[in-house]
């Protein structure tokens, strides 16, 4: 979001991304704040279109054995 803000000269917020992409703000908030949040390829495609980037710039494959669970996640 910082790169998009810098390039456009305007502040990019979750609200503005939600409005432009049609992705619910709560979904964007979860993606931004929850490590290993599971989303759909449709959402990733919309984000890539908005940010003009590739999937590898916004998502990462994490094997199941490395995904934190509620019982071992630290806050």
C-alpha positions, 0 to 999 in steps of 0.5 A: 500500500505504501508503494501505491501511495508513493506512486500515486501521490495519494494515501491508499487506505483499506477503505479505498482498496475495498471500494476500488476492488469490491473486496470487503474491508473486513477481508482486507483487514484480515489479510493485512493483519493475520499471518497465514490468512487463507483467501481466494485466488479471486481476491488475489487477482483483484489485489494484483490488478489494483496494485499492478503487481504479481501474486508473488509480491502479495502472497507466499506459499507456506507449507501446512507444518509451518502455519501457526495454529491458535494453540501455538500462536504468540501474541 
